[in-house]
Amino acid sequence: MFENMSHLALQHYWFILVSLLGGFLVFLLFVQGGQTLIYSIGKTKRERDILVNSLGHKYPLTFTTLVTFGAGFFAAFPLFYATSFGGAYWVWILILLCFVLQPIGYRFRSYTDNLFGEKTYEMFLIITGLLGTILLGTAVATFFTGSKFEIVNNHAGTISSVWRGGARGLELAFDFTRYATFINLSLGLAVFCLARILGALYFINNVSDDGIVQKAARMVKIMAVPFLVFFLFFLINILLKDGFAYNEAGVIAMEPYKYFRNLIEMPLVGLFLLAGVVLVLAGIGLGAFVRSAKGIWLAGAGTILTVFALFLTAGLNNTAFYPAYGEFLQHSLHIQNSSSSFYTLVAMSYASLITPLVIAYVWYAWREMNKKKIDDKEIDAKDENRY
């Protein structure tokens, strides 16, 4: 089946697949967002115990999805993986450090004789929730604004990348001489605010405590305004800016309104983006004003669709999804010059057929864990699953 497809079709297939994984990853960041609300919503130790245990059952899903997302990109587009993870390594080291500290925070928090005390591990959860979301959003924004790297053809016939940014990726968030930095940070802060909204909506769905539900609904209202400000700033800027396009010869050129044109020329992607935004707003409305447990599902589905559409806008329709700016423009990466070989993609594509089974398993596991809402009785139960 897959061996009858062209190399270009396989490249499109895999970019669509990893884009979908990216959408699921951002949705699952509700765990990180919820972690930053431990003290904002949990005003007593009892309430904090409920919140942490509500999130503790789900945090492995976020880490697993991050690993799957990274592995998919590595296998399908190894030159991108080598350039980004090998060049902007301080950003990715900090992100991975967040995901290392996260399970430590959950596992040791409830230990009676833990070394540093309960609040130390709660701070681990808050810090990782804050940094993890902002850094991930900032890194994804560079798909539209570009990074500073060079692709080098070595004498031995191999291809490697050289990062030309002075701070190994941190300049993408702190180089305020470039307007693009503000675009990067706007998406990072939008993802942070969205993660907090999703976290609050998850508490409304998963916690059986009227006080917590009431405070979670109030938090959804509070975070909705900055989320919309940051997200609209990012979206308007990328739709109005020049984009990184390439022609049949692989020559990169700046094209006016490229990302806006992508949405027009790929109407289904534009529809995904519009539907995603509407669903997120509907989920926010349900959670903030009705305190409905269904808010997380509407906002979650909207998040997946929105992120999916943004990835497709950045990488399809002859667009360089990992652009290099300035004098390194021609070193920009797109799905054709950064992908694995035809035979590698064919083999991987057959392996991807198990994806529906994985999704079915996650859905089943989620349903089993959510059969009963978190309440005082579960907190009082002493078992190995208590955080």
C-alpha positions in Angstrom: 0.0 0.0 0.0 2.5 2.7 1.2 5.1 1.5 -1.3 2.8 2.6 -4.1 2.8 6.2 -2.8 5.3 8.8 -4.0 8.0 10.1 -1.7 6.3 13.5 -1.6 3.0 11.9 -0.6 4.7 10.0 2.2 6.4 13.3 3.3 3.0 14.9 3.5 1.5 11.9 5.3 4.1 12.1 8.0 4.0 15.9 8.5 0.2 15.6 8.9 0.6 12.8 11.4 3.2 14.6 13.6 1.1 17.8 13.3 -1.9 15.8 14.8 0.4 14.5 17.6 1.4 18.2 18.2 -2.3 19.0 18.7 -2.8 16.2 21.2 0.4 17.3 23.1 -0.9 20.9 23.5 -4.3 19.6 24.8 -2.6 17.3 27.3 -0.6 20.3 28.6 -3.7 20.8 30.8 -1.7 18.8 33.3 1.1 21.4 33.3 -1.5 24.2 33.4 -3.3 22.6 36.3 0.0 22.3 38.2 0.4 26.1 38.1 -3.1 26.4 39.8 -2.3 24.4 42.9 -2.1 27.4 45.1 -4.4 29.7 43.1 -7.3 27.3 43.5 -6.2 25.1 46.4 -6.4 27.4 49.4 -6.1 24.6 52.0 -3.9 21.5 52.2 -7.0 19.4 51.6 -7.8 21.2 48.4 -4.2 21.0 47.2 -4.2 17.2 47.9 -7.4 16.9 45.8 -5.9 18.9 42.9 -2.6 17.1 42.8 -4.2 13.7 42.9 -6.6 14.7 40.2 -3.7 15.6 37.9 -1.4 12.8 39.1 -3.4 10.2 37.3 -2.9 11.9 33.9 0.6 13.3 33.9 2.2 10.2 32.2 0.0 10.8 29.2 1.6 14.2 28.5 5.1 12.9 28.8 4.3 9.9 26.6 2.8 12.1 23.9 5.8 14.5 24.0 8.2 11.5 23.4 6.0 10.1 20.6 5.8 13.6 19.0 9.6 14.0 19.2 10.2 10.4 18.0 7.9 11.0 15.0 9.7 14.1 14.0 13.1 12.5 14.5 12.2 9.5 12.3 10.4 11.3 9.6 12.4 14.6 9.4 15.8 13.8 10.9 17.5 17.0 9.6 15.0 19.1 11.4 15.4 17.1 14.6 19.2 17.4 14.4 19.0 21.1 13.7 16.5 22.1 16.4 17.4 19.6 19.2 21.1 19.7 18.5 21.3 23.5 17.9 18.8 25.1 20.2 19.7 22.6 22.9 19.3 24.9 25.9 15.6 25.3 25.2 15.1 21.6 24.8 17.2 20.8 27.8 15.0 23.1 29.9 11.9 21.5 28.5 13.1 18.0 29.2 14.2 19.0 32.7 10.7 20.1 33.4 9.4 16.7 32.4 12.0 15.1 34.7 11.1 17.2 37.7 7.4 16.7 37.1 7.3 13.0 38.2 9.6 13.7 41.1 7.2 16.3 42.3 4.3 13.9 42.1 6.0 10.8 43.6 7.8 12.4 46.6 5.2 15.0 47.5 3.1 12.7 49.7 6.0 10.9 51.3 5.8 11.4 55.1 9.5 11.7 55.6 10.6 13.2 52.3 13.8 15.2 52.4 12.7 18.7 51.4 9.1 18.9 52.5 5.8 18.9 50.7 5.9 22.5 49.5 9.3 22.0 47.8 7.8 19.3 45.5 4.7 21.4 44.9 7.0 24.2 43.7 8.6 21.6 41.3 5.1 21.1 39.8 4.4 24.8 39.6 7.8 25.7 38.0 7.7 22.9 35.5 4.1 23.8 34.5 5.1 27.4 34.0 8.4 26.9 32.1 7.3 23.8 30.1 4.3 25.5 28.5 6.0 28.8 27.7 9.1 27.2 26.3 7.1 24.8 24.1 4.9 27.5 22.7 7.9 29.7 22.0 9.7 26.9 20.2 6.7 26.2 18.0 6.4 29.9 17.1 9.8 29.7 15.4 8.1 27.6 12.7 6.7 30.9 11.5 9.4 33.4 12.5 12.6 31.4 11.8 15.9 30.6 13.6 19.5 31.2 12.8 21.2 28.0 11.5 23.2 26.8 8.6 23.1 23.4 6.7 26.5 22.2 5.8 27.4 19.6 3.2 30.5 17.8 4.5 33.3 16.5 2.2 32.4 12.9 3.3 29.0 13.3 1.6 27.1 13.8 4.9 24.9 16.7 5.8 25.0 18.4 9.2 23.6 21.6 10.7 25.4 24.4 12.5 23.5 26.7 14.9 24.4 30.3 14.5 22.4 31.7 17.3 24.6 32.9 20.1 22.5 31.6 23.1 21.7 28.1 21.7 18.0 28.7 21.3 17.5 31.1 24.3 17.9 34.0 21.9 14.6 33.1 20.4 12.9 34.3 23.6 15.3 37.0 24.7 16.6 38.8 21.6 14.4 41.9 21.8 16.2 43.5 18.9 14.0 41.3 16.7 10.3 41.9 16.5 9.9 38.1 15.9 10.9 37.6 19.5 7.6 39.2 20.6 5.7 36.9 18.3 7.5 33.9 19.7 6.8 34.9 23.3 3.2 35.7 22.5 2.5 32.1 21.5 4.5 30.8 24.5 2.3 33.0 26.8 -0.8 32.0 24.9 0.0 28.3 25.4 0.6 28.9 29.1 -2.7 30.7 29.5 -4.5 28.0 27.5 -3.0 25.3 29.6 -4.2 27.0 32.7 -7.7 27.3 31.2 -7.7 23.6 30.3 -6.4 22.7 33.7 -9.2 24.6 35.4 -11.8 23.0 33.0 -10.3 19.6 33.9 -10.8 20.3 37.6 -14.5 21.1 36.9 -14.8 17.8 35.1 -12.8 15.6 37.5 -13.2 17.0 41.0 -16.2 16.5 43.2 -15.8 19.6 45.4 -18.1 22.6 45.0 -15.6 25.0 46.4 -12.9 23.9 44.0 -15.3 23.9 41.0 -16.4 27.4 41.8 -12.8 28.7 42.0 -11.8 26.8 38.9 -14.7 28.4 36.9 -13.5 31.8 38.2 -10.0 31.0 37.0 -11.3 30.2 33.5 -12.8 33.7 33.3 -9.6 35.3 34.6 -7.3 33.5 32.1 -9.6 33.9 29.1 -8.7 37.5 28.6 -4.9 37.2 28.5 -5.1 34.1 26.4 -7.2 35.9 23.7 -4.8 38.9 23.8 -1.7 36.8 23.3 -3.2 34.4 20.8 -4.7 37.1 18.6 -1.4 39.0 18.7 0.3 35.9 17.4 -2.3 35.0 14.9 -2.7 38.5 13.4 1.1 38.9 13.1 1.7 35.6 11.3 -1.3 36.2 8.9 0.0 39.6 8.0 3.8 38.8 7.8 5.8 37.5 4.9 6.2 33.8 4.9 9.0 31.4 3.9 8.0 29.8 0.6 10.0 27.5 -1.8 9.6 26.6 -5.4 10.1 23.4 -7.4 13.8 24.0 -7.5 13.9 24.3 -3.7 14.8 28.0 -3.7 13.5 29.8 -0.6 11.9 33.2 -1.0 9.9 35.5 1.3 6.3 35.7 0.1 3.8 38.4 1.3 0.9 37.0 3.3 2.1 33.5 2.8 0.4 32.0 5.9 -2.9 33.8 5.1 -2.7 32.5 1.6 -2.1 29.0 2.9 -5.4 29.1 4.7 -7.2 30.4 1.6 -5.5 27.9 -0.7 -6.1 25.0 1.7 -9.7 25.8 2.8 -10.0 22.6 4.9 -7.1 23.8 7.0 -8.7 27.2 7.3 -11.9 25.4 8.4 -10.0 23.4 11.0 -8.5 26.6 12.5 -11.9 28.4 12.6 -13.7 25.4 14.1 -10.9 25.0 16.6 -11.1 28.6 17.8 -14.9 28.4 18.1 -14.7 25.2 20.1 -12.1 26.6 22.5 -14.3 29.7 23.1 -17.4 27.4 23.6 -15.5 25.3 26.1 -14.4 28.4 28.0 -18.0 29.7 28.0 -19.3 26.4 29.4 -16.7 26.2 32.1 -16.8 29.8 33.1 -20.5 30.5 33.2 -22.2 27.1 33.4 -19.5 25.1 35.2 -20.2 22.3 32.9 -18.0 19.2 33.0 -18.2 19.1 29.1 -16.2 22.3 28.8 -12.9 20.4 28.8 -14.0 18.3 25.9 -15.1 21.2 23.7 -12.0 23.2 24.5 -9.8 20.2 24.2 -11.1 19.3 20.8 -10.7 22.9 19.8 -7.1 23.0 21.0 -6.3 19.9 18.9 -7.9 21.3 15.8 -6.3 24.7 16.2 -2.8 23.5 16.8 -3.2 20.9 14.0 -4.2 23.7 11.6 -1.3 25.9 12.6 1.2 23.1 12.0 -0.2 22.4 8.6 -0.2 26.1 7.8 3.5 26.2 8.6 4.6 23.2 6.6 2.3 22.5 3.7 1.6 24.3 0.4 5.3 24.7 -0.4 6.2 26.3 2.9 9.4 25.9 4.8 8.3 24.7 8.3 11.6 25.4 10.0 12.9 28.6 8.3 16.4 30.1 8.7 16.4 33.9 8.5 18.8 36.5 7.3 21.8 35.4 5.3 20.9 31.7 6.0 17.5 31.9 4.2 18.4 29.3 1.7 19.2 26.8 4.5 15.5 26.7 5.6 14.0 23.3 6.0 10.9 22.0 4.4 9.3 18.6 4.2 11.2 17.6 1.0 14.8 18.6 2.0 14.6 17.4 5.6 12.8 14.0 5.4 14.0 10.4 5.7 14.4 8.2 2.6 11.5 6.8 0.7 12.1 3.3 2.2 12.3 4.6 5.7 9.0 6.4 5.4 7.4 3.4 3.9 8.4 1.2 6.8 7.4 3.8 9.4 4.0 4.2 7.6 3.2 0.6 8.2 4.1 1.0 11.8 1.8 4.0 12.1 -1.2 1.8 11.4 -1.2 0.8 15.1 -2.0 4.5 15.9 -5.8 3.9 16.1 -5.1 1.1 18.6 -3.0 3.4 20.8 -5.7 6.1 20.7 -8.3 3.5 21.7 -6.2 2.3 24.6 -5.7 5.9 25.8 -9.4 6.5 25.6 -10.2 3.3 27.5 -7.6 4.1 30.2 -8.9 7.6 30.5 -12.5 6.4 30.9 -11.6 3.9 33.5 -9.7 6.5 35.5 -12.5 9.0 35.3 -15.4 6.7 36.2 -15.4 8.4 39.7 -14.6 12.0 40.4 -11.8 12.8 42.9 -13.2 13.5 46.4 -12.2 13.4 50.0 -12.6 9.6 50.2 -9.9 9.0 47.6 -7.6 11.4 49.4 -8.1 9.4 52.6 -7.4 6.1 50.9 -3.8 5.0 51.5 -2.6 3.3 48.4 0.4 3.5 46.0 -1.6 5.7 43.6 -1.9 8.6 46.0 0.2 11.6 45.2 
